[in-house]
Amino acid sequence: MTVGRNDLCTCGSGKKYKKCCLATQDLSKAVDFNYQRLRHVEAQLIPRLMRHAAEIFGPEAFHEAWDDFNNYETDVGFDPEAPMNQAFMPWLLFNWTETEPEETVKLGAPIDTTVAESFLEANDRQLSADEKMILNAANRCPFSFCEVVAVHPGTGMRLRDLLTDGEFEVNERTASLALQVGQIMFCATMYFANRFSNIATAPYPIPPIYKNEILKLRKFIESAVGKKPLTSEDILEFDESIRETYLDIVKQLFNPNIKLHNTDGDPLMPQKIMYQIEDPDFAFHKLKVLQEGATEDELTHHARSEHGKIVEAKISWLGGKPTARKRLAGPILLGNIKIYKNQLTIEVNSHERAKRIRKEVETRLRGQVTYKTTMIEPIEPQIEALKNGKRLPERGAAIPLDQLPPEARAMIAKRSQDHWDSWFDIPVPALNDKTPKQSAKTPEGRDLLRSLLLYYEQQNAKSPGNIFRADVNMLRQKLGL
């Protein structure tokens, strides 16, 4: 039903629509337009800051800063195409400084000065008020661990900073399409234009079972500074320790002893590639050919249209190497493409497929698509971690459960039931080696329990046929959660 401007507002306030909800909507649109305008200004500043860094600090600054970012514990050199640049580049521009005169990579480079601060000083008269506001908001913005509390797909998220314990809403349209409640982001969040926004988001989300390690870090910092809650200034002071914790967790996630491959023989590396598109209908018609053998009717059957134009659709990317196609007697599912208004999300399971689909998309949608980010999820344990929240162990190949005889499946199902019956009294690593019953008695323990159960839910969704899957609702009920 269409509401006229002079009709009574449907919210029940008794006011005319134009004086009530319509006015609120108009104000919201104006605020959103201003925010998007400032994000566009921010995007234009980044290449200028990069050029300034190369000119003032020297081209070697990128390599030195990369070593510094990794706490000099990496054998991998700086790579402009590395996924970690989503966090490293903002850190380089807004947080990294040269601290010792003899270590400067270029004679005369400023000491204890960020690239942004140097850029502000050198271009003070040329910069607009908006540009100065953004640079000051982003400069020395601390990196922290933020737990996803709620997700508004395509709009933003509610985050809880696990170090300061503060909660806030962020405008993060791209990441909101990829992240799940309970996952933990390593990010830097700035406040400008009356909104919170992430100036940097690392590409590897942390599973909920690692929350206890982050809470241990918080206790360490609180003990060191002698107070709580922690402030942004406290977090910035411990930037190196916080970054080291994240990098250590990433190393644990990507266990080099595990070698799993997809049907094409590529190492498994699940990831979501996000784009912003100008016209969803145009994107659909350019990309639909990637679903090999599908008819127009099949493709549009589940799509959603507005005014005769596609605004929401799913496309299965089919293909595969000749050897794999021959072995499996037909085309292989290489990835899933989702169009949702002006957002394009592609899910693939390897770096090789990610490179191929990016080339396809950026060629077919040339001028109509903007790459935003890639979120990478490591392969995690399917049984042991599901049961105990442990790291992925090194082990040999196992027989798929659906290929076992009925007697063996029944035996495994009984073992699974026995495990979950006794689970409440078993110490769990993700709960600081306390039992679920013990953890349910303290606020911190209940917080860790909620994260662990969210992790179980996510694992259940990944493998719905798993005999070892947890009945999360039953666990919550028995624990009083």
DRENGURO-188217 format. One record per residue: x, y, z negated of N, C-alpha, C, CB in turn. Coordinates in steps of 0.001 Angstrom, whole numbers, plus 500000, padded with zeros to 6 digits. Atoms other than C-alpha are relative to their C-alpha. Glycine has a CB too. Layout:
XYZXYZXYZXYZ...
END
This chain:
500843498809500000500000500000500000500876501237500000499048500007498785499258498757499925501306503443500931499418501004499020499983500561501428500433499001500971501143506094498200500270501384500565500721499811498636499834498639499507500548509673499318500682500887498985498666500589500374499270499101500893502565512533497858499107500578498905500625501128500798500916499376500954499484513986496151499132498994499260499121500986500711500743501027500723498075510640494972500568499839498590500047498654500761499494500300501337498319509565491341501112498969500109498862499488499073498853500909499952501630507809490703499582498618499494501184500558499157500364501381500343501348504013490507500611499540498681500432499063501107499378500421501265503472503928487335499066500204498811501301500770499768500967499807501077500452505047485301500241501229499154499997498816499126499690498804500791501886508350484090498892501039500033501277500622500493501047499003499845498837510314485300500425501198500831499550500465498660499493498897499175501063512655487329499872499648501480501478500316499647499977500244498570501033513102491069501316499318500374499816501320500787498840500774499557503432510822492924501210500894500284499645499198501247498880499118499626505520513765494224500680500613498786499511501109500919499430499417501212506027515048490670500579498946499062498949500804499271499575501088500905506830511638489205501066499135500667498785499123499587499006500964499508508532508589490771500644500430501312499357498645500181499402499551498738509028510181494197501148500955499731498946500677500895498936499054500340511062512974492617501224499274499457499499501024498976498894500797500551513133510407490718500753499274501107499474498986498971499379500690498877513753508431493923500831500948500851498942499329500854499266499005499204514782511571495796501301500388499309499134501255500238498798499655500756517224512475493013501011498866500068499649500316498534499119501162499929518629508932493034500695499919501352499212498718499738499414500029498665519146509099496791501057501079500156498918500170501061499034498891499907520907512462496457501283499652499261499397501303499427498820500406500776523219511103493733500776498938500752499592499475498607499352501074499261523938507985495806500730500546501224498972498947500421499355499406498825524690510080498901501289500711499598499044500986500705498802499291500461527129512230496918501095499018499630499672500898498800499023501015500383528817509121495506500651499372501230499336498918499145499472500601498782529185507540498969500903500977500745498858499542500906499169498983499349530561510808500313501382500057499340499313501391499937498728499946500712533222510855497613500825498725500224499754500212498503499260501225499694534122507200498267500650500093501384499066498774499929499421499792498664534662508164501903501232500898499910498952500621500963498836499122500214536972510978500768501148499197499414499641501187499063498987500855500637538817508450498585500689499109501035499357499129498897499435500893498978539277506053501537500963500743500916498880499362500831499117499208499137540841508847503598501278500420499288499270501233500502498812499614500761543274509694500784501060498903499964499606500368498589499068501110500192544837506224500580501142499997501023499249498688500074498863499999499054546858506288503872500914501202499824499489499971501427499152498821500243548071509794503022500911499751498806499133501265499760499180500344501166549274508554499634501092498994500374499118499429498874499019500989499567551022505604501319501156500679500731499338498944500906498938499281499260552905507919503675500856500821499042499384500926501088499263499193500977553842510170500765500951499118499189499021500743499058499145500916500768555182507184498806501249499637500792499225498723499621498864500372499160557406506167501740500957501171500175499516499508501364499161498819499764558651509724502277500757500437498751499148501150500500499411499469501232559324510709498657500807498954499237498912500550499104499330501040500774560275507405497032500860499083500867498977499179499254499228500838499091561707505722500126499280498708500333501349499692499405500690501236499584560543502633502043500276498818499084500404499635501407499695501109500908562271500345499535499154500035498732501468500024499629500822499881501202559893501616496853498940498915499938499342501367499945501043501021499972557249499134497978500540498657499492499441499846501428499400501273500420559614496199497425500366500037498514501256499689500848499648499889501421560874497487494073498746499965499132500794501298499736501244499987500767557329498180492872499359498613499971499020501022500590500547501358499951556254494693494002500676499105498963500169499400501408499271500772501013558979493129491857499572500422498597501526500183500170500426499476501295557937495385488978498598499498499653500032501542500005501379500463500197554255494439489420499990498541499539499179500157501307499907501422500336555235490756489183500963499724498855500427499215501210499100500130501147557512491416486189501282499250500364499289499284498855498757500598499500560466490230488304500017498479499817501204500620499286500104501452500161559195486640488071499423499341501249499135499663498786500483500593498763558411485942491716501131499899501011498837500818500576499021500176498928560501484583494559499433500469501335500432498530500097500666499555498781558011485913497107500144501505500126498508499590500002499821498577499787558850489315498569498707500702500363501013500231501070501173499202499658556446492140499317499542499688501420500304501501499852500608500308498709554081491266502175498784500909500173499597498479500100501140499087499800551711493957503558498670499290500187500255500871501192501241500745499770549170491194504325499588499144498798500155499115501222500292500866501152549209489512500882498666500365499359501124500097498957501289499713500660545754489161499210500150500825498727499289498704499670499818499290501259547192490481495930500155501505500181501199499457499282499885498558499743547636493881497600498742500754499597500294500250501472501223499356500452544018494574496637500172500581498595498837499005500024499689499463501324545380495099493120501318500760500020500056498873498962498675499406500025549021495911493859500044501405500592500956499118500735499913498696499337548510498833496255499448501137499134499251499956501321500458498941500906546297500883493884500928500183498801498596499694499513499068499895501123548694500047491051501247500775500421500388498597499479498834499293499477551602501265493190499733501495500090500388499452501374500302498586499750549866504564494029499638500769498734498870500113500989500551499268501143548304505386490663500627499642498651498535499758499928499455500419501295550280503536487950501517499857499969499390498704499607498567500291499998553823502681489024500817501280499924500385499207501251499066498874500084556652505045488073501424499480499936499693500886498769498567500259500221560434505076488251500343500534498624500906500670501117499743499599501388561681505192484672501447500383499710499606498894499086498590499706500242565484505409484961500604500692501219500782498707499669499413499285498861567398507927487126500877499131500887500806501155499505499096500812499202569982505366488203499284498906500784501038499383499113500730501048499309567252502984489395499109500535501120499167499233499014500857499445498949565507505364491781500427499455501347500053501545500004499702500596498702565236503931495267500358501053501032498820499184500486499620498936499087565770507318496874500515501168499184498809500427500898499378498906500737568017510113495712499026501171499884501309500448500691500905498872500209565913512855494167498556499615499788500080500913501149501375500427500226562772510741493760499590500338498565499842498479500276500425499591501346560698511920490755499996498851499003498621500608500060499940500982501071561087510111487429498745500126499138501286500188499143501195500034500852558134509048485245498823500721500644500302500623498642501050499330499239555807510335487949499362499009500957500561501220500771500674500897499068553178508346489820499986500619501399498559499697499524500115499499498621552783508626493584498888501040500069499721498832501000501129499067499982549422510339492992500377501339499384498805499405499258499577498748500641550958512902490631500933500788500900500687499715498662499085499347499070553743513659493105499244500592501182501057499011500491500815499546498861551193513961495928499182501233499625499062498870500481500778498850500474549021516333493870500860501254499914499383499699498633499105498843500151551977518583493103500453500539501354501223499620499158499479499570498690553245518631496700498919500615500887500633498817500721501074499561499100549824519325498247498915500780499266499379498800500697500976499340500859548127521405495566499095500971500772500717500740498889500792498984499295546990524187497924499172499433501144500908501074500533500697500573498852545880521909500753498841499078499589500984499231500862501002500970500431543732519535498673498690500679499598500538499176498835501314499488500385539997520079498235499723499655498546498891499425500913500380500280501383538289520060494842499611498535499837498841500909499565500384501417500056536823516621495620501230499100499990499094499639501190498789500820499923540241515205496533500766500040498682500901500478501151499307499877501283541782516541493329499266499225498911500133501477499601500787500708501005538926515136491250500225498499500088498515500317500162499821501434499808539337511655492754501399499572499582499742499617501461498625500350500345543120511642492394500221500014498489500974500959500677499845499927501456542926512707488756499233498886499296499527501358499486500788501068500603540209510137487999500713498654500136498609499932500646499340501283499743542241507285489535501388499921499381500100499762501489498614499994500464545664508348488248500136499405498601500549501418500012499704500693501264547043506126485461498743499364499393500624500981498993501201500719500438543723504285485271500428498589499583498900499955501143499466501280500473544447501182483154499319498789500635499866499917498503500537501290499552544003497646484483499563499213498770501062499193500838500514500778501125541926495391482254499260498775500522499069500862499111500787501185499665539870492197482194498532500308499731500471498751499180501415499675500141536162492749482833499137498783500320499623501178500914500911501132499834533575490016482362498724500465500692499670499350498632501239499675499299530600490030484725498822499600499112499929499278501391501143500229500879527523490396482503498710499827500806499853501161499007501178500089499127524918490908485251500417500423501399498818500892499471499680499694498606524976491090489045498752500509500704500569498754500728501061499469499149522828493235491325500525499911501431499599501495499601499375500245498695523731491779494754499822501155500987499431498741500602500015498925499021524666494427497286499957501381499401498850499835500894500091498695500664524447497203494683501135500210499009498661500136499284498972499831501010526707496690491709499926498912498944499881501361499353499920500985501070527356494868488456500051500697498649501226499095500185499749499542501358527300495270484725501204499227499483498742499800499073498754500601500452530742494628483276500223500255498515501175500540500809499553499827501381532106494131479796501516499927499991499374498920499047498545499980500118535712495158479247500378499147498794500549501470499858499679500929501081537096492265477206501082500524499063500435498684500576498964499441500870539916494410475796499475501155499154501183500470500832500563498888500778537997497544474752498625499670499444499914501252500857501330500454500402534669495683474316498893500964500415499959499802498506501025499092499494532827498430476198499258499385501179500624501333500410500798500466498865530022497735478709499601501177500875498747499241499516500362498929499073529191499750481808499550499405501325501185500966500216500441500376498657527522499562485208500996500560501006498551500520500294499107499515498950529781499800488262499312499886501353501331499212500000500434500077498606528912500591491850501067499223500752499774501433500629499021500870499354530681497697493552499239499082500937500837499181498950500889500723499098528624496592496536500633498733500559499582500897501132499368501144499350531136494260498128500208498849499027501333500409500610499717501058500970532284492318495046498721499433499396500904500529498894501250500485500599528689492066493786499370498882500815499010501144499856500519501077499163527955489707496683500776498697499806500041500412501461499134501176500124530743487310495695500124499472498578501361500324500517499740500405501381531001487259491900498756499455499311500543501170499212501071500602500780528912485310489390500104500437498549500043498469500104500014499676501427527869486039485816500952499054499265498552499900499415499041500794500769530609484878483458501408500060500555499554498576499947498653499880499432533500485302485884500668501273499486499947500004501553499236498890500560536247487701484830500848500635501095500890499523498824499246499260499001537746490390487056501223500644499359499116501067500671498850499189500386541215491872486766499906501256500848501387499235500209500319498807499213540514495446487767500345501275499243498522500005500380499838498668500580540999499167487176498742500789500341501303500722500537501287499326499811537784501139486687500135501480499676498907499354499119499951498555500218537582504901487102498581500556499909500789500702501136501296499342500156534744507314486274500040501319500749499649500223498495500123498732499284533811510005488737498624500076500647501121500150501068501333499746499426530670511558490234498919499341499139499922499468501463500957500546500967528829510379487076499788498496500161498672500713500136500129501445499827529477506727487956501340499321499743499486499661501418498808500825500118531923503949487199500210499274501321499878498991498815499673500689498755533713502432490165501394499397499878499919500969501218498696500647500059536615500010490576500926500571501054499863498492500180498994499517499066539655501651492114500847498839500503500888501067499339499250501204499600541265498185492245499316498767499437501478500069499513500552501280500439539961494617492046500879498889500550498518499826500466499140501099499552542309491619492171499166498953500729500745499358498801500778500911499152541287488946494715499627498673499359500755499726501231500235501307500594541278485975492326499173500136498721501335499296499706500810499939501220538324485910489872500439498913499019498496499846500334499588500937501040539084484178486565498768499241499500500714500745498823501135500773500519536769481312485493499745500317498528500251498493500177500343499663501393534932481798482158500819499260498958498558499720499759499283500771501023536978479085480414501326500641499589500256498597500505498746499330500367539984481441480328499768501192499077500733500460501252500282498824500838538229484029478161500796499964498702498502500085499685499297500083501278539901482710475006501428500532500104500018498558499505498639499485499830543350483549476429500002501528500009500625499460501302500087498540499944542225487131477069499673500566498620498935500441501027500313499540501352540739487467473587501217499892499081498833499193499422498740500090500758544069486269472134500890501203500303500750498683500336499219498822499611545771489049474107499444501242499301499984500191501546500598498837500666543278491573472689500413500057498530498462499958500116499605500025501416544068490456469122501461500411499833499775498596499403498580499623500059547791490813469851500158501512500118500799499294501120499892498541499805547348494391471113499425500741498795499261500439501298500588499360501176545039495288468213500960499964498820498682499321499624499027500117501089547674494009465772501178500949500208500504498556499888498845499148499694550424495955467557499700501478499779500445499781501437500329498571500145548591499299467561499364500286498648499056500452501123500541499824501344547003498702464157498600500572499953500893500870499225501374499490500032543420499534465106499136499246501008499971501519500298500975500479499029540287498453466929498716500812499815499734498457499833499779500513498648538442498936469147501141500724500706498726500125500820498917499425499213541199499578471661499462501080500932500725498908500805500364498929499078541143502702473839500700499783501342500369501387499408499344500074498691542125503207477481501483500298499882499347500973500987498583499660500200545379504763476268500771498799499443500138501212499042499361501209500547546165501611474259500223498973501107499135499385498867499914500978498916545456499432477295501117500374500966498658499899500747498973499541499063547691501545479509501399499754499438499811501493500316498699500212500637550541501230477006500456498547500126499937500400498526499673501427499919550365497420477279499747499454501408499178499204498971500252500376498603550010497354481076500794498771500415500337501158500924499149501116499580552920494941481522499510498675499412501455500254499580500481501230500647551576492384479007498674499552500604499842500214498482501313500321499421548072492570480500500180499410501388499098501259500064499748500486498641549361492122484028500654498621499967500890500992500773499325501292500133551599489240482928498993498899499663501095500072498916501033500978500346548586487488481390499205499599501233499058500565498924500765500319498783546657487757484645500820499133500951499560501293500717499162500757499072549563486498486753500242498574499497501338500716500209499830501350500561550088483556484379498747499158500227500320500076498489501249500729499769546417482595484674499882499603501469498784500855499577500047500308498568546635482792488465500905498821500328500410501228500832499088501122499775549631480448488393499365498689499538501336500233499266500660501207500496547627477978486311498883499566500949499436500238498587501098500322499089544699478206488716500500499332501269499221501256500353499466500542498757546843477519491756501137499042499694500479501128500932499025501018500377548576474398490512500661499451501268499323498853499181499353500449498761551190473590493185500035498490500179501392500519500046499975501458499873550955469851492417498750499433500669500164499376498641501252500471499424547433469654493772499997500271501495498790500675499320500005499854498552547203469042497516498701499424500552501234499299500638501283500385499426543644468965498843499856500676501348498821500374499059500095499481498641542750469485502511498569499926500513500933499229500931501311500066499361539698470214504632500057499045501196499534501414500449500075500958498890538589468238507706500986500293501117498612499984500564499004499657498994541073470106509904501424499768499507499832501442500418498677500239500554543962469195507599500627501216499352500895499505501061499473498787500627544376472741506229499878499905498481499256501252500522500116499992501462545118473173502492498734500745499565501252500651499360501245499389500453541882473942500650500277501282499221499204499014499135499926498732500696541511477548499513498679500747500225501224500841500491501299499361499793537833478583499176500089501511499836498970499432499028499963498545500066537322482281499850498798500624500688501278500521500622501093499227499413534694484876500661500572501284500593498897500318498938499521498815499283535445487550503246498830500960500145500603499623501407501090499036499981533355490728502985500274501148500972499766500546498602499950498880499069532662493319505672498799500913499765500028499497501467501145499098499878530467496374505984499722500147501487500272501406499315500359499926498590528554496461509285499053501166500245499362498685500465500831498857499639526834499303511098498573499571500318500602500735501190501314500417499495523947497331512612499860498480499832499817500416501506500131501440500233522867493903511238499438499255501208499114499754498799500570500654498827520824493115514370501076499792501067498832500832500568498899500094499029523812493830516626500987498914499573500731501367500139499053501000500508526080491715514389499448498591500187500310500255498513500615501320499849523627488806514439500114499498501433498531500046499580500011500436498611523383488710518219501420499795500556499251501015500849498620500204499558527159488971518645500622498745499389500844501215499647499381501120500724527943486239516107499222498696500108500152500358498554500836501205499979525094483771516722500593498882500854498620500344500511499401501031499144527132481964519417500965499107499223500730500649501175499088500800500805529411480706516632499314498757499445500564500834498863500722501205500409526654478255515639499763499164501253498640500352499275499972500788498768527424475843518425498765499114500142501254499142500041501128500868499688524379474196520039498665500445499443500282498658499509501263499546500587521730476177518124499222500840501000500255500804498715500856499198499123518773477679520004499657501319499320498708499229500369500401498698500543517528481245519559498916499825498934499493500928501132501086500222500958514393479956517794500518499433498685498959499060500592499430500598501208516435477874515361500727501045499156500960498863500370499219498983500709518632480825514471499123501064499355500977500657500949500852498923500509515815483321513991498898499499499070499380500748501153501100500550500798513437480932512193500075500435498538500005498480500084499838499646501407514876481674508746500547501420499810500922499004499324499516498624500099516088485197509558498853500933499602500631500455501341501018499013500369514260488265508251500159501236500873500105500376498495499985498848499096513325491144510512499192501151499421499450499610501379500753498791500312512125494695510041499891500823501266500672500817498855500237499222498785510555496600512915500653499355501219500522501421499823499480500721498846511660493889515331501503499838500028499580500680501221498539500111500068515326494015514222500399499074498853500653501397499819499485500900501044517240491344512278500702500808498915500973498951500605499336499322501115518222492602508811500641499002499026498998500885499254499448501018500896519025489313507059500012498665500741499171499898498669499903501260499257520277486040508557501180499184499507500133500263501510498896500902500308522530483020508068500411499294501289499600498965498889499456500658498817524785481550510753501035498986499538500625501034500999499004501029500314526704478276510451501084500040501077499342498570499911498882499976499047530137478579512050500437498556500231501205500886499469499702501386499653530659475266513852501160499916500977498768499322500592498861500181499090533717473913515666500903498914499474500790501312500176499053500976500528536857472181514452501021499570501032499266498793499485498949500486499123540064470765515869499535498738500730501287499721499199500443501165499225539654468098518605500088498679499254500804499898501246499840501270500722540999465320516380498918499837498937501394499922499347501032500060501034538558466184513592498620499806500618500021501274499147501290500149499325535621466508516017499807498561500485499894500982501187500079501378499521536436463104517463499762499053498837501281499610500754500115500880501157536787461521514038498608500048499386501034500372498958501310499830500629533468462934512826498872500047501023499983501264499166501006500126498936531653462559516159499168501258500188499084498843499705500751498770499735530715466186516659500643501213499366498585499864499502499454498778500584531282469782515607499977499967498480499228501202500496499836499975501457532349470513512035499561501360499476501478499702499593500337498736500648530991473151509683501294500644499509498991499784498819498766499302500357533880475628509444499772501094498961500629500599501239500283498931500947532141478282507393498551500445500094500927501181500240501360499461500032528919480083506512500045501514500084499258499552498723500048498555499776528136483586507750498648500511499516500229500354501514501241499436500531525567485674505880499937501491500313499893499760498472500249498586499718524149488989507051498904500466499058499600500234501505500994499420500903522342491072504443500076501515500124500233499542498516500031498566499721521476494566505632501360500423500552499640500817498718498723499525499464524839496333506024501197499232499437500161501478499706498927500813500546526846493579504327500127498705500801499748499696498506499712501253499310528491490671506147500949499201499116500616500249501429499181500852500859529839487820504001500261498674500701499313499767498630499626501256499354531724484800505328500708499119498981500906500251501245499386500950500921532570481727503240500729498924500789498939499368499068499191501037499370535409479465504403500821499316498910500925500596501121499276500733501038537643476947502625501498499888500243499430498635499871498544500017499795541151477689503938500458501335500558500414498849500952499419498774499450543490480533504868499955499981501532501454500173499510499999500102498541543673479236508441498640500383500578500378498579500436501335499658499517539917479429508897499668501462499737498958499106499345500231498583500301539865482848507237500619500885501079500581500363498617499340499217498941542373484182509789499216499909501312501454499505500215500713500200498740540416482683512683498679500762500028499746498517500231501312499349499990537012484018511628500150501511499940499142499508498826499786498550500001538412487478510898500289500507501414501160500373499055499704499612498624539792487609514430498739499979500852501060499074500602501250500106499255536443486434515844499086501196499701499284498678499657500921498939500413534403488963513858500492501363500467499829499997498476499487498674499684536677491937514412500119500226501505501348500204499341500014499876498537536853491194518155498583500191500515500631498764500652501384499941499518533124490644518656499261501251499521499245498763499549500692498838500548532053493566516440500876501242500010499537499714498589499043498894499947534805495971517426499289501362499920500834499914501291500584498679500166533957499472516214498728500019499174499721500581501324501252500082500747530888498232514310500166499291498660498956499286500826499761500763501224532541496503511374501218500558499265500202498500500322498896499531500841534790497517508450500328498933498975499647501342499302499571501012500975536772494947506476500068500630498617501380499392500391500014499478501360536268495399502714500974499260499084498600499919499432499150500741500935537895492598500727499825498501500210499671500381498539500111501461500010538478488869500300500133499522498562501085499334500915499952500585501333537693487017497080500364498527500147498635500177499246499479501361499862539645483766496702499752499216498722501506500019500334500272500859501145538578480928494404500869498750500084498500499621499936499147501195499966541084478214493495499191498721499829501067500081498912500612501306500233540238474519493549500173499653498528500632498897500919499953500277501432539384473539489992499604498563499718499089500957499237500325501378500351538868470256488127498525499708500183500406499711498572501378500381499772535715468357488950499443499144498859499884499256501309500506500827501104535524465966485997500646500432498686500274498494500267499337499691501261538179466665483358499712501414499531501487499804500136500262498623500415537739470445483373498537500193499695500445500985501074501432499910500268533982470051483533499706499483498597499192499207501053500249500594501301534132467893480424500637500804498869500516498579499976499238499441501109536770469714478384500509501419500194501137499134499728499477498664499760537582473076479977501502500019500098499558500928498919498550500087499886541133471881480649500462500410501389500476498586499682499424499694498693543488472754483507499935498763500885501462500495499859500080501098499039543487470620486639501211499082499883499888500546501427498875500923500147545625467515486018500464499463501345499620498845499088499499500639498782547834465917488627499570498535499968501568500133500122500443501381499983546299462622489679499844499534501432498686499835499231500116500568498674545935460285492613498580500058500532500480498584499993501308499990499365543026459827494988499050499073499256500109499588501474501016500806500674539787458495493509498933499595500999499372500772498817501093500453499136536937456526495064498787500893499758499650498495499733501207499183500180533889458787495686498933499208499242499448500471501373500992500674500834531134458006493183498884499358500811499409500976499021501107500545499225528532457487495896500382498723500747499505501036500982499563501236499355530652454603497253500187498854499006501293500240500747499863501043501017530733452714493959498741499122499967500258500632498605501178500875500126528422449701493399499097500497498882500426498533499731500975499531501008525239450285491299500441499736498566498660499337500233499582500333501362526717448515488266501046500995499488500561498569499950498951499067500393529749450802488249499418501395499748501093500063501083500632498697500196527588453919488657499238500040498680499055500319501165500747500054501257525393452809485748500945500083498805499164498712499927499028499975501080528466452266483595500548501416499809501143499013500283499474498632500074529834455723484466498958500937499421500441500493501390501076499160500526526443457313483774499877499842498485498665499649500679500057500251501450526430455641480331501172500673499302500006498479499703498827499331500581529969456918479662499768501502499936501275499690500823500280498568499973528842460388480678499050500397498881499415500402501349500962499707501058525855460300478322500657499917498634498815499041500073499281500140501274528079459056475483500894501212499749500846498706499993499112498844500151530502461895476179499227501219499525500709500311501323500737498790500362527861464627476005499338499873498635498950500309501053500551500189501339526331463073472877501044500323498929499493498560499831498930499762500977529709463311471123500713501329500215501010498876500060499318498753499618530805466562472828499941501057498907499390500558501272500188498963501011529461468714469977501040499927498892498618499894499405499040500192501093532087467282467588501427499793500497499586498816499153498666500165499413535078467220469970500664501364500168499915499265501367499296498727499768537689470058469878500177500252501500501382499995499294499943499637498585537622471903473213501047501100500178498596500468500524498971498979499803540677473848474509499437501391500277500894499597501131500581498697499658538468476626475915499353500680498797498971499837501107500568499445501234537095477131472373501073500139498933498851499116499483498860499903500936540545477571470803500138498723499184499832501213499054499870501319500622540562473827470028499068499795498814501415499788499557501048500234500978537471474131467847498896499184500661499446501341499434501124500742499450534425471902468238498871500972500344499511498916499001501151499134499709531244473373469777499183500330498749499102499337501033500750499735501228529502472998466386500700501057499146499820498706499195499256499014500780532286474950464650499924501377500671501474499560499837500005498738499269532326477601467374498660500718499879500328499757501465501335499400500070528565478161467106499762500750498694498945498929500166500193499373501307529046479422463523500595501402499909500603499134498932499381498676500048531051482584464398499644500789501259501538499881499853500304499180498815530356485528466749500971499756501158500025501473499627499024500229498936533608484991468660499831498612500608501425500170499464500194501358499512532988481257468900498775499883500892499879499045498839501211500031499181529467481793470240500243500691501342498826500672499257499660499306498752530856484233472801500755499055500941500852501267499709499242500951499186533344481604474005499118498851500470501193499455499213500925501067499621530613478955474013499135500424501182499113499612498810500827499516498889528418481098476272500783499977501305499491501422499715499175499998498799531286481486478716500261498579500493501321500715499732499749501390499620532061477764478656498765499395500662500408499169498769501220500554499429528426476882479352499679500628501357498835500204499041500136499380498677528304479403482211500906499297501008500338501510499935499065500721499137531349477629483627499432498638500384501362499832499303500626501287499694529569474269483349498902500164501045499425499366498725501079499749499034526590475744485215500565500214501399499167501224499576499387499736498692528848476985488013500546498717500608501125501043499872499495501271499499530484473562488291498856499087500439500848499310498931501173500778499610527058471914488391499501500414501376498886500160498969500485499501498715526076474150491299500914499564501145499890501526499970499053500413498961529237473176493193499882498516500330501420500313499563500096501448499763528657469436492775498744499457499335501261499260499467501271500406500619524954468744492097499840498499499818498865500504500821500119501449500127525413464979492545500960499391499004500209499367501320498984500494500924528142464698489919499353499315498789500906501154499538500557500760501115527291461999487361500393500620498664500465498543500062499505499433501246529320463849484731499437501395499705501501500061500039500498498643500183527339467086485089499326500157498645499026500364501116500558499727501316526272468713481855498555500462500106500836501047499275501344499445500130522667469350480861500141501267499160498983498961499343499646498766500699523437472966480000498854500511499143500411501068500996501132499543500803519937473833478807499903499228498682498698499852500792500037500832501208520044470933476358501132500419499044500126498482500370498871499593500843523514472012475110499701501343499317501301500100500845500328498687500582522324475597474604498962499844498875499462500967501102501060500180500981519226474441472753500544499405498706498899499109500566499473500646501197521133472185470363500983500892499233500679498702500380499042499090500643523708474931469683499338501295499513501129500338500972500698498789500431521049477571469042500374501218500817500284500268498554499629498887499137522162479691472007498855500380500937501247499647500808
END
